[in-house]
Amino acid sequence: MCSLKFNYKNQLLNYKTIFKPKSTIMKKVLFFLTALLISGAVNAQFSFGPKIGVNLDQVTTNLNTINDKMKSGLQIGAYVRLGSKVYLQPELLYSTGGVKLSNVPVGSPSDIKLNSIDVPLLLGTKIINLKVVNVRLMAGPVASFMVNKQVDYNGTVDATKEVSIKNANWKAQFGAGIDVLMFTLDVRYSYYLNKPLDQQANEFSWDRNSVNVTLGWKLF
């Protein structure tokens, strides 16, 4: 019994001796990684500024008899860019847009106006990176929150083919940009990951996408 007790204590001491240094090493490694991340965040290149541009909305339908016309809208807000060759760029934008449809069934929507708050979160890389000019590629998700919506139904007062417009939507966005001195120009294509417009009639359905062209000014 004494021998067993003695061995048990020795094993316990060996266990503590073996794992205690490893625990100390792990703590040092975690501390080093945390310090490295904080240092990287502090030393990362940072730029900020306002931006303004246009939205070109396009709706495609499943009927050849319906003509859709691209409608221009406004986009205004601000962006933040974190990083150098590879960067993260969140934005906050107020966007207007819509679409005009012709030859639609009686009582169906013919003119749609939409205003939203868009929050893109883009990951980009600089494929040409010079002191005065650089060329970039970017892509990422966009959260879109509707703040105002108006639908005209082919000149009728009462809609016979009512449209439901969702208040929150998700989009994907990709494109290219160029920076010259303090100016930054982006051209992007956006498409919806869900259907923001639900036609409640069976005559036709649609999808909405857009092209965005924006000009920004780097304040710092």
C-alpha positions in Angstrom: 0.0 0.0 0.0 2.8 2.4 0.9 4.5 1.6 -2.4 1.3 2.3 -4.4 0.8 5.5 -2.5 4.3 6.5 -3.2 4.0 5.8 -6.9 0.8 7.7 -7.1 2.4 10.8 -5.6 5.4 10.4 -7.9 3.1 10.2 -11.0 1.1 13.2 -9.8 4.4 15.2 -9.4 5.6 14.0 -12.8 2.3 15.1 -14.4 2.5 18.6 -12.9 6.2 18.9 -13.9 5.5 17.8 -17.5 2.4 20.0 -18.2 3.3 23.2 -16.2 6.0 24.3 -18.6 3.8 23.7 -21.6 1.0 25.8 -20.0 3.5 28.6 -19.5 4.7 28.3 -23.0 1.1 28.4 -24.3 0.5 31.6 -22.3 3.6 33.2 -23.8 2.6 32.2 -27.3 -1.0 33.6 -26.9 0.4 36.8 -25.4 2.8 37.1 -28.4 0.0 36.5 -30.9 -2.2 39.1 -29.2 0.5 41.7 -29.2 1.3 41.0 -32.8 -2.4 41.4 -33.8 -2.7 44.7 -31.8 0.6 46.0 -33.4 -0.6 45.1 -36.9 -4.0 46.9 -36.3 -2.2 50.0 -35.0 0.4 50.1 -37.8 -2.1 49.3 -40.6 -2.5 51.9 -43.3 -5.8 53.8 -42.7 -7.7 56.1 -45.0 -11.1 57.7 -44.8 -13.2 60.0 -46.9 -16.6 60.9 -48.5 -17.8 59.5 -51.8 -20.6 60.2 -54.2 -21.8 58.4 -57.4 -24.6 56.9 -59.4 -26.7 53.7 -59.4 -27.9 52.2 -62.7 -30.7 49.8 -61.7 -31.7 47.1 -64.2 -34.7 44.8 -63.8 -35.1 41.7 -66.0 -38.4 40.0 -66.4 -39.5 36.6 -67.6 -41.7 38.0 -70.3 -40.4 39.3 -73.7 -43.4 41.6 -74.0 -42.3 43.7 -71.0 -39.7 46.4 -71.7 -37.5 47.4 -68.8 -35.5 50.6 -68.7 -32.4 51.2 -66.6 -33.0 54.0 -64.2 -30.3 56.1 -62.6 -30.1 57.0 -58.9 -27.8 58.7 -56.5 -25.3 57.2 -54.0 -23.6 59.3 -51.3 -21.8 58.4 -48.1 -18.4 57.6 -46.7 -15.8 54.8 -46.7 -12.9 53.6 -44.5 -10.0 51.6 -45.9 -7.8 49.5 -43.6 -4.6 47.9 -45.1 -2.2 48.4 -47.9 -1.8 45.8 -50.7 -4.7 43.7 -49.2 -7.3 45.9 -47.5 -10.7 45.8 -45.9 -13.2 48.6 -46.9 -16.4 49.1 -45.0 -18.8 51.8 -46.3 -22.0 53.6 -45.2 -24.1 54.8 -48.2 -27.5 56.4 -48.9 -28.7 55.0 -52.2 -31.6 55.9 -54.5 -32.8 54.0 -57.5 -35.6 52.2 -59.2 -36.9 51.0 -62.6 -39.4 51.8 -65.3 -41.5 49.1 -67.0 -43.7 49.4 -70.0 -46.2 47.0 -71.6 -47.0 45.5 -68.2 -50.4 44.0 -67.5 -53.1 46.4 -66.3 -52.7 47.3 -62.7 -49.1 45.9 -62.5 -46.2 48.1 -61.3 -44.8 50.4 -64.0 -42.6 52.8 -62.0 -40.7 51.8 -58.8 -38.6 54.2 -56.7 -36.5 52.9 -53.9 -34.3 54.6 -51.2 -32.0 52.5 -48.9 -29.1 52.6 -46.5 -26.4 50.3 -47.9 -23.5 48.9 -45.8 -20.9 47.2 -48.0 -18.0 45.2 -46.4 -15.4 44.7 -49.2 -12.1 42.8 -49.3 -9.8 44.2 -51.9 -6.3 43.9 -53.3 -4.0 46.2 -55.3 -2.8 44.6 -58.5 -0.8 47.7 -59.4 0.6 49.7 -56.5 2.6 52.8 -57.3 3.1 56.0 -55.3 0.8 58.2 -57.4 -1.6 55.6 -58.8 -2.9 52.1 -58.0 -5.4 49.7 -59.5 -7.6 47.6 -57.3 -10.0 44.6 -57.4 -12.6 44.1 -54.6 -15.6 42.0 -53.7 -17.8 41.4 -50.7 -21.4 41.4 -49.2 -23.7 44.4 -48.9 -26.5 44.7 -46.3 -29.3 46.9 -47.6 -32.0 48.5 -45.5 -35.0 50.1 -47.2 -36.0 53.6 -45.9 -38.5 54.7 -48.5 -40.3 52.9 -51.4 -42.9 54.1 -53.9 -44.7 52.0 -56.6 -46.9 53.3 -59.4 -49.3 50.8 -60.9 -49.6 51.5 -64.6 -51.6 54.7 -64.1 -54.3 53.1 -61.9 -55.1 54.3 -58.4 -55.7 50.8 -57.0 -53.2 48.1 -57.6 -54.6 44.8 -58.9 -51.2 43.2 -59.0 -49.7 44.3 -55.7 -45.9 44.2 -55.2 -44.3 43.5 -51.8 -40.9 45.1 -51.3 -38.7 43.7 -48.5 -37.2 46.1 -45.9 -33.9 44.3 -45.5 -31.9 42.6 -48.3 -28.5 41.1 -49.0 -26.4 41.8 -52.0 -23.1 40.7 -53.4 -20.8 43.2 -55.0 -17.6 43.0 -57.0 -15.7 45.4 -59.2 -12.5 47.4 -59.8 -11.1 50.7 -58.8 -8.3 53.2 -59.4 -6.7 55.7 -57.0 -5.0 58.8 -58.4 -3.4 61.0 -55.7 -6.3 61.7 -53.2 -9.1 60.6 -55.6 -10.6 57.1 -55.7 -12.9 55.8 -58.5 -14.8 52.5 -58.2 -17.0 50.7 -60.7 -18.9 47.8 -59.2 -21.7 45.3 -60.2 -24.2 44.4 -57.5 -26.7 41.6 -57.5 -29.2 40.5 -55.0 -28.8 37.3 -53.0 -32.5 37.3 -52.2 -35.5 38.6 -54.1 -36.2 42.1 -52.9 -39.3 42.5 -55.0 -42.1 39.9 -54.8 -44.7 40.1 -57.6 -47.9 38.8 -56.1 -49.5 38.0 -59.5 -48.6 35.1 -61.7 -48.2 37.1 -65.0 -44.5 37.8 -64.6 -41.6 37.9 -62.1 -38.4 39.9 -62.1 -34.8 40.2 -60.8 -33.1 43.5 -59.9 -29.3 44.2 -60.3 -27.3 47.4 -60.6 -24.1 49.0 -61.7 -22.5 51.5 -59.2 -20.0 54.2 -60.2 -18.6 56.2 -57.3 -15.9 58.9 -56.8 -14.3 59.3 -53.4 -11.9 61.7 -51.8 -9.3 60.5 -49.4 -9.1 63.0 -46.5 -6.2 61.2 -44.9 
